[in-house]
Amino acid sequence: MLGKAETGRAKRAEEKPVEVLDVRAVDGRVIGKVQGVESVYHPRITVAPRRAFSCNCPDSVHRGRRVGPCKHGQALARHWLAEMQPEVDRLHGILLGVLF
């Protein structure tokens, strides 16, 4: 069940959609540019060595560490995962071919 903050973010994300403009994976981080309603924001997801998230949007700056990724970070994560899925599927096929 989503908490009050997450429910509010989900509702705002539906009402004010964002567009991912750029995604790059660099040294264990996923870095992006996301067009928000008022500005372009720069969310960053650190995958390794320790998981973390940051964004320069007002929501993340004021509440991000307490309630989780903002809608820009969530959009970046969804976009990156969708972009990576074909490569994951390809590698999975290769590994199955090698192992079995």
Secondary structure as GFF3:
##gff-version 3
##sequence-region A 1 100
A	DSSP	alpha_helix	4	15	.	.	.	ID=ss1
A	DSSP	beta_strand	19	26	.	.	.	ID=ss2
A	DSSP	beta_strand	29	35	.	.	.	ID=ss3
A	DSSP	beta_strand	40	41	.	.	.	ID=ss4
A	DSSP	beta_strand	44	46	.	.	.	ID=ss5
A	DSSP	beta_strand	52	54	.	.	.	ID=ss6
A	DSSP	alpha_helix	58	67	.	.	.	ID=ss7
A	DSSP	alpha_helix	71	99	.	.	.	ID=ss8
###
